[in-house]
Amino acid sequence: MKKLDFLLAERLLKISAIKLQPDCPFTWASGWNSPIYTDNRLTLSYPEVRNFIKVELSRLILENFGDAEVVAGVATGAIAQGALVADTLGKPMVYVRSAPKDHGLENLIEGNIKPGQKVVVVEDLVSTGKSSLKAVEALRNAGAEVLGMVAIFTYEFPQATEAFEKAGVELVTLSGYSAMIKAAVETNYIKASDEAQLQLWREDPENWTPTPVNVD
């Protein structure tokens, strides 16, 4: 039987929410070369996938953060996902901006949150963890008790794991990079040489560039 992380990775590849181009890498805003590009907002256009994610994220919250009183989405990619999950669970929802508004009340957190409330954060993608943990910091500064974070997908970077541990934030994800590679191989989305490139990127994403790989 296929595991949840594999099943979701398979779906994300099928609808091109995850795109793999080892021979023609993408360039991230950080300047990193990357053989993978992920846009989980595309899942909103596919009701079956959207519902699958909504149900499974809600399940993760109930199983791991059952005391949560408020669901907080991280802008912009997880605003819709946070709203879907909050509706499913019957919980209040807020979302956290990447920066305060430059007008009006200059809100960083949109929605009503009270000091002492227990919050679970919903994220669509975790890479280095910086933006995700910035949202956690904003919620803590507002007096909320952050129980943890659930996310659709993670690149499984060691620096992200270290950052979450240092911040004291439990991260639970539906799928990740390792499961995605397995799904890509089994569905013939990539060749053996592509798999090797993807593994090399995973080992040192900051300095990776496409290189010839010998495959037996």
C-alpha positions in Angstrom: 0.0 0.0 0.0 1.3 3.4 -0.9 2.0 5.8 1.9 0.4 9.2 2.3 3.6 11.1 1.5 4.0 9.1 -1.7 0.4 9.5 -2.7 0.5 13.3 -2.3 3.8 13.7 -4.1 2.4 11.7 -7.0 -0.6 14.1 -7.2 1.6 17.2 -7.0 3.8 15.9 -9.8 0.7 15.1 -11.9 -0.8 18.5 -11.7 2.6 20.3 -12.1 2.5 21.8 -8.6 6.0 20.3 -8.5 8.1 20.7 -11.6 11.4 19.0 -12.1 14.0 20.3 -14.6 17.5 18.9 -13.6 19.0 19.8 -17.0 17.5 23.3 -17.1 17.3 24.5 -13.5 15.2 27.2 -12.1 16.7 30.2 -10.3 15.3 31.0 -6.8 15.0 34.5 -5.4 18.0 33.6 -3.2 20.0 33.0 -6.4 20.2 29.3 -5.9 20.0 27.0 -8.9 17.3 24.4 -8.4 16.1 21.4 -10.3 12.7 21.7 -8.6 10.0 24.3 -8.5 7.0 24.0 -6.2 3.8 26.0 -6.4 1.2 24.4 -4.1 -1.3 27.2 -5.0 -2.0 25.2 -8.1 -3.7 22.6 -5.9 -6.6 25.0 -5.4 -7.6 24.5 -9.1 -8.0 20.8 -8.7 -10.9 20.0 -6.3 -9.9 16.4 -5.7 -6.3 17.3 -4.7 -7.5 20.4 -2.8 -9.9 18.3 -0.8 -7.3 15.6 -0.2 -4.9 18.2 1.3 -7.6 19.9 3.3 -8.7 16.6 4.9 -5.2 15.4 5.6 -3.9 18.7 7.1 -7.0 18.8 9.3 -6.2 15.2 10.4 -2.6 16.1 11.2 -3.8 19.0 13.4 -6.3 16.8 15.3 -3.7 14.1 15.8 -0.8 16.4 16.8 -2.2 19.7 17.9 -5.6 18.8 19.2 -5.8 21.7 21.6 -5.4 24.4 18.9 -7.9 27.2 19.2 -6.9 29.2 16.1 -5.6 28.3 12.6 -3.0 30.7 11.2 -2.1 30.6 7.5 1.2 32.0 6.2 0.9 34.5 3.4 0.5 34.2 0.6 0.6 30.5 -0.3 -1.1 29.1 2.7 -3.9 31.7 3.2 -6.4 29.6 1.2 -5.2 26.4 2.7 -5.5 27.8 6.2 -9.0 29.0 5.5 -10.0 25.6 4.2 -8.6 23.8 7.2 -10.1 26.3 9.7 -13.5 25.8 8.1 -13.2 22.0 8.3 -12.2 22.2 11.9 -14.7 24.9 12.8 -11.9 27.1 14.1 -11.2 30.9 13.8 -8.6 31.7 11.2 -6.0 34.4 10.8 -3.1 34.9 8.4 0.4 36.3 8.9 1.9 38.7 6.3 5.5 38.6 5.3 5.7 42.3 6.3 3.3 44.8 7.9 0.9 46.7 5.6 2.3 50.0 4.6 -1.0 51.8 5.2 -4.0 51.8 7.5 -3.4 49.9 10.7 -0.1 48.4 9.4 -1.2 44.9 10.4 1.2 42.1 10.3 -1.4 39.6 11.4 -4.8 39.8 9.7 -7.7 38.6 11.8 -8.6 38.5 15.4 -6.1 36.8 17.7 -6.0 37.2 21.5 -3.0 36.8 23.9 -2.8 33.3 25.3 -4.7 31.6 22.4 -3.3 28.3 21.2 -2.4 28.5 17.5 -1.4 26.0 14.9 0.3 27.4 11.8 -0.5 26.1 8.3 2.2 26.4 5.6 2.2 25.3 2.0 5.9 24.8 1.6 8.9 24.7 3.9 12.4 25.3 2.3 15.0 26.9 4.6 12.3 27.6 7.2 13.1 31.3 7.5 9.8 32.7 6.3 7.8 30.0 8.1 9.4 30.8 11.4 9.1 34.5 10.9 5.3 33.9 11.0 5.7 32.0 14.2 7.7 34.8 15.7 5.0 37.3 14.8 2.3 35.2 16.4 4.4 34.8 19.6 5.0 38.5 19.7 1.2 39.0 19.6 1.0 36.8 22.7 -0.2 33.6 21.0 1.0 30.2 22.1 2.2 28.4 18.9 1.6 24.7 19.3 3.3 23.8 16.1 3.1 23.9 12.3 1.7 21.6 9.6 2.7 21.9 6.0 1.9 20.4 2.6 5.5 19.8 1.5 9.1 20.2 2.7 12.4 20.1 0.9 13.9 18.4 4.0 16.8 20.8 4.2 19.0 20.1 7.3 19.2 23.8 8.0 15.4 23.9 8.2 15.3 21.0 10.7 17.9 22.8 12.8 16.0 26.1 12.6 12.7 24.6 13.8 14.4 22.7 16.6 16.2 25.9 17.7 12.9 27.8 17.6 11.1 25.1 19.6 8.5 24.5 16.9 7.2 21.1 16.0 6.8 20.6 12.2 4.6 17.9 10.7 4.3 17.6 6.9 2.2 15.7 4.5 5.0 15.0 2.1 8.6 15.8 1.3 11.5 15.6 -1.0 12.4 12.0 -0.4 8.9 10.8 -1.1 8.7 13.0 -4.2 11.9 11.4 -5.7 10.4 7.9 -5.1 7.1 9.0 -6.8 9.0 10.6 -9.7 11.0 7.4 -10.3 8.1 5.0 -10.0 5.9 7.1 -12.4 8.8 7.5 -14.9 8.6 11.2 -14.5 12.4 11.3 -14.4 15.4 9.2 -15.6 18.0 7.5 -13.5 20.4 10.3 -14.3 17.9 12.8 -13.2 17.5 11.1 -9.9 21.2 11.3 -9.3 21.1 15.1 -10.0 18.2 15.6 -7.6 20.1 13.7 -4.9 23.2 15.9 -5.4 21.1 19.1 -5.2 19.6 17.8 -1.9 23.1 17.4 -0.5 24.3 21.0 -1.2 21.5 23.1 -2.7 23.3 26.4 -2.2 26.2 25.4 -4.4 24.6 22.9 -6.8 25.0 23.3 -10.6 24.0 20.6 -13.2 26.9 18.2 -13.8 27.3 15.0 -15.7 26.5 12.0 -13.5 27.7 8.5 -14.2 25.0 6.0 -13.8 25.7 2.3 -13.9 
